[in-house]
Amino acid sequence: MRYILFLICCGIFACSSKNSSNPVSDKEITVSIDTVYLDSKGEILFLFHNLSLSDFSEDKSLLYNFNTQTPQVEVLDLDNLQFVKRIPFDLEGPNGVGEYVNGFQLLGKDSVYINSFFQYGIFNWSAEKIMDLGFSDIMFGEWLVDDFFRSTNLHVASLDGYKLAGIFDDWRSGDSDPVFGMLDLKKKEFFFDSLNGFDYLDSFSPKNSESGRKERLYWVISSMENNDILIGNNIGSDLYRFNTKTQVIEFKSFEHSLFPSRKTIQVPKTVDSFAEYHRAYLESQEDINFQLPVWDESNQLYYRFSYKNKLGDVDGDLAAVSAKVFLSILDQDLNLIAESEIQELKKSPNFHFVKDGKIWIFENIKDEVSFIRLKIDL
């Protein structure tokens, strides 16, 4: 309640009323599929994060993949499917990116936003820090924001670079739920939405009997799509969308025809060990799981994968051995217009994006970059 009152008093976020997409139409989805391979030019590329710590040029001809081990950026040409070059960055010092980089966003042609634990900066392609976005002096009530909250993935949410938005967790407690927050670095203010539409996540947080803390079987993440920030979780299909221009946050729920809108599996209320927690998490993956939508500029549509894992024995351990994969298609207002099972896909999709009207799904084949491409026709 304290969070909600604080948000209302600030009056920064506007929140639309809850609405539900219409039931899915009878439109049929036709899928054609191919696989393409990227020429690495003999270079060993950084694939540990499955290209998920990356971003694109404005026309999506180039993919910039951040290598956290060096650190450096690997530039990949998606039109000609070949490695282009590496751009080295400093780890420490005045131009340092810091350790444990977990945020990477291109800002036009000339600059890039990079964040690591407690370091946030905008750099040019000469690897010089041209703007320091630290927020250690911003207060949340009587607390410093970075003493109270931990950011897990942030996005630059304004043209001038002085607003950061994304998911925050309470730094001090393992029992709090993630919130969507925005930092205004010019006004030195922090505002947030407590994401009450995701209140069902609490039932997917068994308590560790040893520590007394919650162990989450869920995640909450955000992504930047079509200049909006989308916020979702793996338990339910509900979404929040934050319009970076109007500062309005909107909640959407969906009625699906091929699978439930939310996991129905019963999870234990307590776990006694990490092994027990891990097994509960794996078993929850056999129920429906949701990924965030990706934007198709060519067709003005969003594509969203969901899936159910099938577990089996892998070298003596319980693990996913296959998956049933579904594709939902949403219009630009996030209304659900069609969905289908994609029988050609046999496992949960890796990092993916849309280019030239096709969904590109990354695959690591013997430490080489390849993409499964899906062309969708309605």
DRENZA-752319 format. One record per residue (C-alpha): x negated, y, z negated; residue in three letters. Coordinates in steps of 0.001 Angstrom, whole numbers. Example, Ala and Ser with C-alpha at 12.3 -4.5 7.8 and 13.67 -1.06 7.14 Angstrom:
<pts>
((-12300, -4500, -7800), ALA)
((-13670, -1060, -7140), SER)
</pts>
This chain:
<pts>
((0, 0, 0), MET)
((-2903, 2366, -755), ARG)
((-4185, 1818, 2802), TYR)
((-787, 2508, 4365), ILE)
((-226, 5717, 2394), LEU)
((-3698, 6957, 3277), PHE)
((-3018, 6347, 6966), LEU)
((364, 8087, 6917), ILE)
((-1041, 11115, 5123), CYS)
((-3842, 11513, 7630), CYS)
((-1408, 11444, 10535), GLY)
((-4053, 10548, 13072), ILE)
((-2823, 7176, 14347), PHE)
((642, 7145, 15860), ALA)
((2204, 3686, 15864), CYS)
((4995, 2621, 18194), SER)
((7864, 485, 16999), SER)
((7488, -3279, 17235), LYS)
((8657, -4663, 20544), ASN)
((8760, -8068, 22118), SER)
((8088, -8942, 25723), SER)
((10943, -10393, 27713), ASN)
((10985, -14168, 28133), PRO)
((8768, -15390, 30955), VAL)
((10201, -15161, 34449), SER)
((10387, -18074, 36859), ASP)
((7483, -16797, 38960), LYS)
((5105, -19569, 39993), GLU)
((1351, -19287, 39597), ILE)
((-896, -20674, 42323), THR)
((-4582, -21129, 41475), VAL)
((-7534, -21620, 43812), SER)
((-10941, -22292, 42298), ILE)
((-14596, -22234, 43300), ASP)
((-17997, -22102, 41588), THR)
((-20887, -19766, 42389), VAL)
((-24490, -19830, 41140), TYR)
((-26797, -16928, 40352), LEU)
((-30400, -16926, 41575), ASP)
((-32510, -16174, 38489), SER)
((-35603, -15545, 40645), LYS)
((-37534, -17906, 38395), GLY)
((-36748, -15844, 35276), GLU)
((-35544, -17432, 32030), ILE)
((-32394, -15519, 31171), LEU)
((-30975, -15004, 27687), PHE)
((-27840, -17138, 27481), LEU)
((-27597, -17759, 23736), PHE)
((-24501, -15541, 23466), HIS)
((-23045, -16900, 26745), ASN)
((-23282, -13378, 28271), LEU)
((-20712, -12110, 25742), SER)
((-23050, -9277, 24642), LEU)
((-22910, -7566, 28012), SER)
((-21121, -4923, 30063), ASP)
((-20643, -3901, 33688), PHE)
((-21342, -1055, 36056), SER)
((-18218, 926, 36952), GLU)
((-17662, -1061, 40158), ASP)
((-18570, -4367, 38446), LYS)
((-21307, -5031, 40970), SER)
((-23875, -5269, 38168), LEU)
((-23751, -7078, 34835), LEU)
((-26041, -5842, 32026), TYR)
((-26821, -8657, 29583), ASN)
((-28420, -7720, 26266), PHE)
((-31223, -10014, 25084), ASN)
((-31310, -9746, 21280), THR)
((-34607, -11638, 20961), GLN)
((-36855, -9225, 22850), THR)
((-34923, -6740, 22867), PRO)
((-34194, -5927, 26489), GLN)
((-31398, -5704, 29029), VAL)
((-31234, -8171, 31928), GLU)
((-29552, -6725, 35031), VAL)
((-27667, -9226, 37201), LEU)
((-26275, -8444, 40671), ASP)
((-22820, -10043, 40892), LEU)
((-22303, -9098, 44546), ASP)
((-25456, -10833, 45725), ASN)
((-25611, -13280, 42796), LEU)
((-29202, -12659, 41794), GLN)
((-31379, -11366, 38987), PHE)
((-32461, -7752, 39479), VAL)
((-34688, -6539, 36645), LYS)
((-35281, -6204, 32910), ARG)
((-35072, -2965, 30938), ILE)
((-37087, -3126, 27684), PRO)
((-35946, -1401, 24469), PHE)
((-37677, -738, 21152), ASP)
((-36701, -2751, 18099), LEU)
((-37868, -198, 15515), GLU)
((-38889, 3457, 15354), GLY)
((-37038, 6590, 16472), PRO)
((-35793, 4832, 19608), ASN)
((-35188, 1477, 17938), GLY)
((-31970, -456, 18499), VAL)
((-32320, -2281, 15166), GLY)
((-31983, -5945, 14295), GLU)
((-28881, -8075, 14876), TYR)
((-27391, -6104, 17763), VAL)
((-23678, -6876, 18031), ASN)
((-22290, -4045, 20142), GLY)
((-23157, -3052, 23713), PHE)
((-21135, -722, 25955), GLN)
((-22078, 1141, 29129), LEU)
((-21087, 4818, 29150), LEU)
((-20994, 5823, 32796), GLY)
((-24142, 5453, 34908), LYS)
((-26725, 7094, 32692), ASP)
((-26278, 5865, 29130), SER)
((-25406, 2901, 26949), VAL)
((-24051, 2499, 23411), TYR)
((-25840, -87, 21238), ILE)
((-25045, -955, 17652), ASN)
((-26683, -3287, 15171), SER)
((-26285, -3661, 11404), PHE)
((-26060, -58, 10139), PHE)
((-27529, 1478, 13325), GLN)
((-25388, 3046, 16023), TYR)
((-26847, 4992, 18926), GLY)
((-26493, 6089, 22527), ILE)
((-29524, 5483, 24744), PHE)
((-30527, 6411, 28273), ASN)
((-32008, 3867, 30674), TRP)
((-35501, 5032, 29733), SER)
((-34698, 3370, 26373), ALA)
((-34658, 6732, 24559), GLU)
((-32078, 7330, 21841), LYS)
((-30252, 10467, 22954), ILE)
((-27601, 10438, 20200), MET)
((-27659, 8932, 16719), ASP)
((-24168, 7840, 15670), LEU)
((-24879, 7003, 12048), GLY)
((-21936, 7433, 9705), PHE)
((-23555, 6894, 6309), SER)
((-22323, 10321, 5143), ASP)
((-18614, 9783, 5891), ILE)
((-16464, 9340, 2806), MET)
((-13498, 7017, 2263), PHE)
((-11894, 8432, -849), GLY)
((-14695, 8309, -3410), GLU)
((-16675, 5736, -1425), TRP)
((-19026, 6047, 1504), LEU)
((-17443, 4274, 4468), VAL)
((-20408, 1969, 5038), ASP)
((-20445, 1079, 1333), ASP)
((-16781, 115, 1502), PHE)
((-16328, -1283, 5026), PHE)
((-18421, -3429, 7339), ARG)
((-17926, -3031, 11086), SER)
((-17866, -6217, 13132), THR)
((-17367, -4909, 16663), ASN)
((-17013, -1237, 17577), LEU)
((-16366, 645, 20808), HIS)
((-17011, 4226, 21858), VAL)
((-13469, 5600, 22039), ALA)
((-14034, 9167, 23325), SER)
((-15795, 10782, 26266), LEU)
((-18183, 12732, 24052), ASP)
((-19278, 9589, 22193), GLY)
((-18322, 10886, 18745), TYR)
((-15447, 8498, 18059), LYS)
((-16048, 4835, 17270), LEU)
((-13193, 2367, 16908), ALA)
((-12890, -1343, 16244), GLY)
((-12515, -3956, 13525), ILE)
((-13661, -3343, 9952), PHE)
((-13823, -5669, 6955), ASP)
((-13929, -4746, 3287), ASP)
((-17641, -4965, 2474), TRP)
((-17089, -5718, -1201), ARG)
((-14437, -8426, -1141), SER)
((-13884, -11735, 619), GLY)
((-10140, -11524, 31), ASP)
((-9236, -8484, 2129), SER)
((-7855, -8639, 5650), ASP)
((-9569, -6960, 8612), PRO)
((-8327, -3502, 9618), VAL)
((-8548, -1511, 12839), PHE)
((-10395, 1716, 12134), GLY)
((-11645, 4818, 13904), MET)
((-14576, 6992, 12872), LEU)
((-14542, 10641, 13922), ASP)
((-18207, 11555, 13604), LEU)
((-17623, 15265, 14273), LYS)
((-14903, 15708, 11670), LYS)
((-16616, 13220, 9330), LYS)
((-13348, 11326, 8881), GLU)
((-12288, 7668, 8879), PHE)
((-8763, 6497, 9689), PHE)
((-7347, 3013, 10016), PHE)
((-4340, 765, 10575), ASP)
((-3992, -2237, 8288), SER)
((-2619, -4451, 11112), LEU)
((433, -5564, 9152), ASN)
((1713, -7381, 12223), GLY)
((-995, -9963, 11539), PHE)
((187, -10638, 7971), ASP)
((608, -14360, 8758), TYR)
((-3184, -14743, 8871), LEU)
((-3297, -14994, 5104), ASP)
((-1806, -18501, 5266), SER)
((-4849, -19532, 7323), PHE)
((-7284, -18572, 4572), SER)
((-7762, -21501, 2158), PRO)
((-9483, -20604, -1091), LYS)
((-12903, -22056, -1846), ASN)
((-12502, -23778, -5228), SER)
((-16177, -23119, -6077), GLU)
((-16502, -19437, -5210), SER)
((-12859, -18438, -5523), GLY)
((-13121, -16574, -2200), ARG)
((-11028, -17060, 912), LYS)
((-12464, -19062, 3815), GLU)
((-10971, -17798, 7053), ARG)
((-9770, -20203, 9729), LEU)
((-9083, -17193, 11932), TYR)
((-10857, -14321, 13611), TRP)
((-9702, -10801, 14499), VAL)
((-11562, -9071, 17327), ILE)
((-11187, -6142, 19699), SER)
((-12213, -5463, 23279), SER)
((-12162, -2486, 25623), MET)
((-9936, -3130, 28651), GLU)
((-8569, -540, 31082), ASN)
((-9841, 2218, 28735), ASN)
((-7692, 869, 25897), ASP)
((-8807, -1140, 22884), ILE)
((-7005, -4478, 22535), LEU)
((-6898, -6205, 19151), ILE)
((-5899, -9835, 18724), GLY)
((-6503, -13019, 16774), ASN)
((-6726, -16722, 17554), ASN)
((-3731, -17756, 15410), ILE)
((-889, -15836, 17094), GLY)
((-330, -14275, 20500), SER)
((579, -10854, 19053), ASP)
((-1542, -7928, 20198), LEU)
((-2258, -4372, 19175), TYR)
((-3267, -1840, 21828), ARG)
((-4968, 1431, 20918), PHE)
((-4762, 4138, 23581), ASN)
((-8056, 6024, 23382), THR)
((-6527, 9114, 25031), LYS)
((-3342, 9513, 22988), THR)
((-4671, 7837, 19792), GLN)
((-1442, 5779, 19679), VAL)
((-1577, 2186, 18431), ILE)
((1141, -155, 19698), GLU)
((2124, -3649, 18518), PHE)
((3330, -6301, 20979), LYS)
((4734, -9768, 20360), SER)
((5498, -12413, 22963), PHE)
((7899, -15251, 23690), GLU)
((6130, -18114, 25461), HIS)
((7728, -21019, 27293), SER)
((4846, -23544, 27436), LEU)
((3449, -23251, 23906), PHE)
((4340, -21644, 20574), PRO)
((3563, -17998, 19900), SER)
((1717, -18970, 16732), ARG)
((-84, -21967, 15234), LYS)
((2243, -24296, 13340), THR)
((-388, -26584, 11792), ILE)
((-373, -26823, 8002), GLN)
((-3757, -25934, 6511), VAL)
((-4932, -26791, 2972), PRO)
((-4515, -24112, 319), LYS)
((-7945, -24884, -1110), THR)
((-11206, -26411, 120), VAL)
((-13938, -27852, -2092), ASP)
((-16932, -27645, 246), SER)
((-18183, -26131, 3488), PHE)
((-17764, -29532, 5176), ALA)
((-14103, -29600, 4160), GLU)
((-13613, -26043, 5412), TYR)
((-15330, -26863, 8717), HIS)
((-13123, -29879, 9280), ARG)
((-9998, -27825, 8532), ALA)
((-11161, -25237, 11070), TYR)
((-11788, -27863, 13761), LEU)
((-8424, -29500, 13155), GLU)
((-6702, -26115, 13435), SER)
((-8227, -25810, 16918), GLN)
((-6050, -28690, 18113), GLU)
((-3113, -26309, 17715), ASP)
((-2707, -23339, 20081), ILE)
((-5531, -20753, 20226), ASN)
((-5443, -17329, 21847), PHE)
((-8099, -15247, 23585), GLN)
((-7903, -11544, 24427), LEU)
((-6522, -10414, 27812), PRO)
((-8853, -9208, 30577), VAL)
((-7857, -6479, 33037), TRP)
((-7569, -6962, 36805), ASP)
((-8027, -3531, 38355), GLU)
((-7243, -4799, 41869), SER)
((-3814, -6187, 41011), ASN)
((-3053, -4019, 37953), GLN)
((-2492, -7094, 35770), LEU)
((-3852, -8628, 32581), TYR)
((-4861, -12319, 32443), TYR)
((-4923, -14117, 29126), ARG)
((-6123, -17634, 28302), PHE)
((-4842, -19805, 25484), SER)
((-5790, -23400, 24801), TYR)
((-5492, -26479, 22615), LYS)
((-8678, -28410, 21869), ASN)
((-8832, -32192, 21709), LYS)
((-11278, -33489, 19092), LEU)
((-13487, -36544, 19327), GLY)
((-16822, -37981, 18307), ASP)
((-19877, -36161, 19679), VAL)
((-23166, -37698, 18516), ASP)
((-21545, -38780, 15269), GLY)
((-19845, -35448, 14563), ASP)
((-16264, -34292, 15039), LEU)
((-16133, -31755, 17874), ALA)
((-14021, -30562, 20793), ALA)
((-14316, -32957, 23740), VAL)
((-11700, -31404, 26047), SER)
((-8919, -28849, 26081), ALA)
((-5547, -28085, 27581), LYS)
((-5786, -24547, 28992), VAL)
((-2958, -22107, 29744), PHE)
((-2951, -18782, 31585), LEU)
((-526, -15947, 30786), SER)
((-108, -13001, 33145), ILE)
((940, -9618, 31776), LEU)
((1748, -6363, 33540), ASP)
((-4, -3090, 32722), GLN)
((2471, -2475, 29874), ASP)
((1597, -5866, 28359), LEU)
((4919, -7436, 29316), ASN)
((4618, -11183, 29870), LEU)
((5637, -11997, 33465), ILE)
((4339, -15520, 34137), ALA)
((2392, -18385, 32608), GLU)
((1115, -21814, 33613), SER)
((-1134, -24633, 32505), GLU)
((-4434, -24510, 34422), ILE)
((-5142, -28198, 34892), GLN)
((-8426, -27513, 36705), GLU)
((-9952, -26253, 33434), LEU)
((-10833, -28985, 30940), LYS)
((-12339, -26908, 28112), LYS)
((-11722, -23581, 26423), SER)
((-12933, -20746, 28675), PRO)
((-16265, -19089, 27872), ASN)
((-16912, -15371, 28305), PHE)
((-14885, -14225, 31312), HIS)
((-13909, -11107, 33235), PHE)
((-12117, -10076, 36421), VAL)
((-13948, -8936, 39538), LYS)
((-12531, -8498, 43038), ASP)
((-9196, -9914, 41925), GLY)
((-10707, -13171, 40607), LYS)
((-11276, -14406, 37063), ILE)
((-14969, -15220, 36602), TRP)
((-15729, -17695, 33776), ILE)
((-19365, -18052, 32723), PHE)
((-20897, -21541, 32668), GLU)
((-24389, -22427, 31475), ASN)
((-25603, -25219, 33736), ILE)
((-29068, -26398, 32682), LYS)
((-29878, -22881, 31392), ASP)
((-28868, -21314, 34683), GLU)
((-26027, -18842, 35233), VAL)
((-22966, -19975, 37131), SER)
((-19368, -18795, 37285), PHE)
((-16138, -20683, 37813), ILE)
((-13883, -18307, 39746), ARG)
((-10101, -18473, 39720), LEU)
((-7979, -16671, 42293), LYS)
((-4444, -16227, 41006), ILE)
((-1427, -15787, 43272), ASP)
((2136, -15128, 42097), LEU)
</pts>
